[in-house]
Amino acid sequence: MTCGFPVDKNNYLSGHIHTAQSNEAAAVVVENGVSRLADSAISHRHRYCYNSRDAAIPGSSIPPARRDMSTSTVTKCEDRGQWQRMTEEMLTVCNEAARRAKLILNPTASRYDKPLSESYIKERLEYDKALRGYIVRSKDRDDLQGFLTSCNFMVFRDTFRWDTEAPQAGITPFDRREHEVDDGSITEGLARATTSGNVDDGLVFHRVAEISLLGGLGCGGTLLKKILIDLNESKEYDYVVLQSTKMAIAFYENHNFVRVGAVARFEDNPDCPEVSYRHWGDIVEGRAVEASYMMALRLPNAKVENFTASPSKMRRRQSMPVRYR
């Protein structure tokens, strides 16, 4: 599962046997102010059957992490240099996760789309503020099996604003019918966040974290839960946002993220009309051809004054168990 700047690069697949498996895993719940993993959330992981004919494909022999992580090591990392030295490995994991997922959906597929570009990964690792995350490696061969980075959410547009209801945000009736879309309450809280910095170095949104990079072979859900617990217990953040690729929307919805709208003025010119926001579309080499699919959730330890729920959201929350929504 990945989040980030999509690229349209087709790559050849090798058609061998792959199976998909959905497992019951732990959700994040809060009891007496303490975050823990519950017994009833959903996690998705792929089980890949390696074939020697795949040997020429980078990453094809990497074993997926087990659900209990017994054959993997999970390491916390805040060293920017270490992250930057892993760029090639991270790209391999992203591409291999996309290849396996494509073959699971269509065993006869001959091509797949790379989910992230190398330039996007490099730029995020260079510019992200408060960079932190987790690294998963296999115990036997030290293969990179997964990674996740989080940071302070920031934009490079003075005219950026959160607005789920704006037509320019690009959220269609189909999106509202088929996917989880914010009713406005999360967007309202995000819109009240204060900022610091400038458009050259990045406008940082206070108390808003971002999942900037996530890739995994069987461990994406585990990494996401771990970072959500960390961010919640730090009490430094009220919200977590991310940019999802199309293939990862359902994954993030299973972890209670919902779509939120964002817009900005064309070319950041106050005299131009608003258009759909493209996250990191200017600073990263290449061109974003679609509006970014932004998603968000509110952390359980969010400050009350930073959140005002609409009546519909309050009714929905009262009918749901206590967990990340």
N, C-alpha and C positions, 0 to 999 in steps of 0.2 A: 504494500500500500504506500502510495506516495502523495505528497502534496507539493505544489510548486508550479513553475512556468512550463506549460506544455509545448512540445515541439512536434512537428509533423514530419518525422523521419521514419520511413518504412524500412523494416529489416526482415530478412528472411527467417522463417521458422523451420525447425526440423520436426516432422510429424511423428511423435512417438507417444507412448501411453502416459497419460497424466490423470490423476484423480483429484477431486476437490472434496474437502471435508469441513463441515461446520461443527464446532465444538462448543459445549457449554463452558463458560469461563466466568471469572469474577468481575462484577461491576464495582464501582467505587461507591461506597455508602459512608455516611457520617453519623457517628453515634457519640453523644456526649462531647462533641467538638473534635473527635478524632476520626481521621479518614482511614478506611481500611478497605480490603477487597471483600465483596460479598460473594455469595455462592451462585448467583443467578444471572449474570450478564452474558452477552453474546460476543464471541470472538470468532473471526474467520481466519483459517490458515490453509495453505495449500500443501499437499503431500506430493512430492515430485519423484517419479521413478526414472532415475538416470539410466541412459543407454549409452554405450561406448561410441555410438555413431554421433552423439552430441558433443564429443570431446573438443571439436574445433570452436564451439560456441563459448565465449568467455562467461564464466560463472555457472555453466551448466552442471558442473560436478559438485557445486556447493550444497551440502545437505541442509534441509530446512530445520529450523529449531524445533525441538519437541515442545509440547504444550507445557510440561513441567520444567522446561529449560534445563533438564538434568545433563544434557550433553553440550551445554553452552555456558559461556561466562558473560556476565553483564557488568559493564564498567561505566561509572559516571565520568564524564569528561567535560572540563571547562577550559581546556588548553586550545586556543585558536590554531596554533601551529600544528598540533597533532591532528586536528580536524582537517586542515588544509592538505596535509600529507596523505590523507585518506581519500581525496577526491576521486581518483580513478577507481578505487574499490567501491566507493559509494555509487558511482555511476553504473558499475557492473551489476550491483545488487538491484538497483532500480530497473535496469533493462531486463535482467533475468526474471524479476518478479512479474514484469509486464508480459514477458514471453510465456511464462508458465500459466499466467492467468488467461491469456488469449487461447492457449491450447486446451485449457480446461473448458472454456466456453465453446470452442470450436476445434475439435481434434484434427480437422482437415485443413485448418488455416495455414496459409503459406507466408503471411506477413503480419507484422505487428507494429504499433506505434511506440516509439520511445516516449516515456512519460515526462522526463526532465532533460534539459540540455546541460552539457558540461559547464557552459558559461554561467548558467543560472546557479548551479551548485557553488562554483568558485566565487561568484559575486556575493552570494548570501554568506558564505563563510568569511569573506573579507569585511563586509559592512555590518552584519548583524551586531546589535548591541546587547550586552548581557548574554552572550552566547553560552549555552550549556546544553547538556544532553546525555544520551546513553549510547554505548557501543555494545553490540552482541557479536561474539566470535565463537566458532566451534572449538571445543576443547582439544580435539584430536589433531586438527590441521591448522588451527588458528585462522580459518576462513572467516571473512566478514559475512555475517548472516543478517545483520540489521543495524539500523542506526536511527536516531531521532535527535533533532536539535530544536531548541526553543530560544526565544529572544524577546526583547521588547518590540511591540508592534510599532512600525514606523512607515511613513509614506514620503514621497518626494513631490507632492502636489499641494500647493497652498489652497486650492479650491476643492480639495477632497472633502467629502462629507458622507456620513452614514444615512441611508434612507431606503428602507425596504419597500415603501409604497410608491416611490418615484417611478414612472414608466421607463425613464432612462436607465434604471437599474437592470432592466432586462429580465425581470422575474415574470414569467408568463403564467397564464391560467393552468397550463399543463404542469408547470413546476409546482404550483400550489396544490394541485390535485395528486401528483405522483410523489412528491418529496416533502420533507419537513421544512417549512418556511416559518421564520419568525413572525409573530403577530404584531410586532412593533415594540414589544417591551424590552427585548435585548438591544435592539437598535437604539431605543431611547437612552438606555444606559451608556452605550458606546458613544453616542453623540455628546454626552455630557463630560466625557473624559477630557482632562486638560492636556495640553501638549507643551513641548519645549523643543528647542533646536530650530533648524531652518531647512529649506527645501534642498539645499546643496549637500548637507550632511545627513539629512533625514529629520522629519518631524516625528518625534517620539510621543506616543500616546501613553500617558501615565496610567499605571494599574491595568494595562491591557497587554497580555502576553500573546505571542504568536508561535504556533508550531510551524517552523519554516521549512524543515526537511524531514521526511520520514520515508524510510524504505525498509522492507523486511521480507525474509523468507520464513514464514511461520511464526514471526515474533512481533509483528506490527502492533497488534492489540495489546500485548504485554507492555511494550514500550510506551504506548499512548497512556495506558492506565498509570504507569509509574510516574510519568512526567506530570499528569494531572494531579496526582496526589502531592507531588513535590510543590507544584505551583499553588495548590490550595493551602497546604500547611505553611507555606512561607508567609502567607497573608500579605504579600506584596502586590497581588493581582486580584481583580474582580472578574475579569473576563479573559477567555482564551479564544483567539481567532485563527483562521488558517485559510489558505487558498487550496481548494481541492481540484484534482484532476477528475475527469468524468468517471473514470473507472473506480475511483475511491469514494464517491458520494455515499453509496450505501454503507460502506465501512464506517465512515464518520457519523452517519445517522444512527448506526447501531451503538455508537458511543455518545449519543444525545447531543450532537452538534446539529444546528439548524442553519438554513441558508439565511443570510442577511444581505441587504442591498447596499451598494456603494456607488457613488457618482463623483464626477469631477468635471470641471470646465474643459472644453477641447483645447489642447495644447496649454492648459493651465492659464488661459487668458480669461480674465474676469468678464470681458465683453463677448465671449463666445458662449454658445449654448452648452448645457450639461450633456455628458455622454456617459455610457457605462464605464466604470472604473476598471483599469487593467493594472493589477498589482505588480510592481517592479517592472512594468513594461518599458519604461524609459531608461533605467539605469543598466538593465541587462542587455547584452549584445543580442540582436535579433529583434523580431517584431511580434507582439502579441496580436493575434488575429481575432480573438474572441474576448468578451468581457470575462473577468475573473469570477469564478464561482466561490464567493466568500462565504464562510461558515463560522459560527461562533457558539459558545455556551457561557453561562454564568457559573462561576465557582460557588460552592456552598458557603465558603467563608467570606463572600463578597460583603463589603460594607453596605449596610442598609440604605444609607443616604445616597449611594451611587446606583440605586436600583428602584424603579417604580414600575410595578407590574400592572398591566391592563387587567380589567375584570376577567376577561376570557382566559388570560394566562394564569391568573390566580385560581380560577376554578379548575383549570387543567392540572395545575401543580398540586392542589389539594386531593385530587383523585389518583395521584401517582405516588409510588414509593419514594422515600428520600434517597436520591442519588443524583448524579449529574444528569441534567435534563437538556 
